[in-house]
Amino acid sequence: MNKPLRHVALVGFVMFALLFGSTSWIQYFQAENLREHELNNRTLIEELSRERGPILVDGTPIAYSVPVDDVYEFQRTYGADGMSPEMYANITGFFSVTNGATNLEKTENSLLAGTDDALFYDKITNWLTGRQPMGAAIEITVDPAAQKAAWDALGGQKGAAVALDPKTGDVLAMVSTPGWDPNALATHDHSAAQDAYDRLIADEDNPAYNRAIGGNLYPPGSTFKIVTAAAALESGEYEPDTMLDGPAELDLPQTTATIRNSGGGACGSGTISLADSLRISCNTSFADLGMTLGQDAMETQAREFGFGEDMEIPLRVSASSFPADTNPPQLAQSALGQFEVRSTPLQMAMVSAAIANDGKLMHPQLIDQVRNARTLDLIEEPSPREFSRPVSGETAQELTDMMVSVVTDGTGSAGQIPGIDVAAKTGTAQHAEGAAPHAWYTSFAPADDPQVAVAVVVESGGRAGSEAYGGSTAGPIAKAVMEAVIKE
């Protein structure tokens, strides 16, 4: 071969190699990036033209796909008889042609869309048989009776309610109000879907914000006194009958500020037992107790209950917080669930659940089972798992007895259930100058064999406004949820 031909052959070889390399790079190494690129709608069309798996509550689909006569072939639909889409929106979220996905529709997308590796054998079968692929079915842990009880009892007031099974961590109810309708965002009409999304985001009541697990956290107020009492009992220096100072007014060191009790007077005769202090929710005794215990003991106890921990259930849960490096006045306020203490309702339900479960806190879980939507074969079944052991069994029993007295003869009487011992703590949390306080109630029942732990918050007192108290405003809501679970 002469020299010019060799040059032509070499150039041809190099060009072929470059072409082969570039196409291989695109097909194999850039394939995933190209599939997920925001300008590539083929993947979205492919997902929407596949029957997406349902999300089920007690076997009933509350999010499912129905055939339609358009390019996407299936329309995502929300709600069921007796299960309004608004009631479950902050769990299901939406799956939208225009605005993507949120909540479980987002976190469980690969399973619902049928693309998850867990569905590998099903995908092979579909390929061999030519059968249209279908997403997996996801059964959630929510008890529909408890969910409806929480929804109805909140009655559209801004707030949230969470119920847990103390023994497993299963989420039995998770309601955030006001609700919203995902169907308006799931429509295939791009303009209508965008309008619905814009209205949802612009709504001053923030319905898309899941008040149960995220966003702008709440000061828990006196419900946090459970954590302070736990720190005292766990220290070994205190018993339920240990006497504490409970003056009408507590002078805070390093400042001219004072802390007063709700009724204005002293607790007891100026001294009061730890158990009675929790029962009547004495501010001055708990503020002084927090300063005595110190930053390390308080912060450690809060962390062991879950404060400061990011969680996924699989929805992302905002971490509740206890302030670091406080001075004595700040620590006194923190012991009352004020200053910079912030919590989700889920976190306060976890505090009650740990006490109910002999001091063992289970990790909250929203997914019960994942099944093949066609064959019903089990794909995944999350097992209960321990989150932490914040208190000993002995301390848990002492706190249970103390919380029962809150209901039988204290601030939590609105949560009483005839024939059943209920353990609870109330809270009325100040949060902004001139604003009505948030009303809190956290509880579990039956106290001797707990089936459910609950936390409820009603923002700015709800309809009661500045007249709101945790017991009278949030207590009846918690009672309704507990009754719904226990009656089953």
Helices and strands as residue ranges (DSSP letters): H 3-24, I 25-29, H 31-36, H 42-48, E 55-57, E 60-67, E 74-78, H 85-92, E 95-96, E 100-101, H 103-107, H 109-113, G 117-119, H 120-129, E 137-140, H 144-154, E 159-164, E 171-177, H 183-186, H 190-202, G 221-224, H 225-234, E 243-245, E 249-251, E 258-260, E 271-273, H 274-280, H 283-293, H 295-305, E 311-312, E 316-317, H 328-334, H 345-356, E 361-362, E 367-371, E 378-380, E 386-388, H 393-409, G 413-415, E 423-429, E 438-445, E 452-458, G 459-467, I 470-474, H 475-487
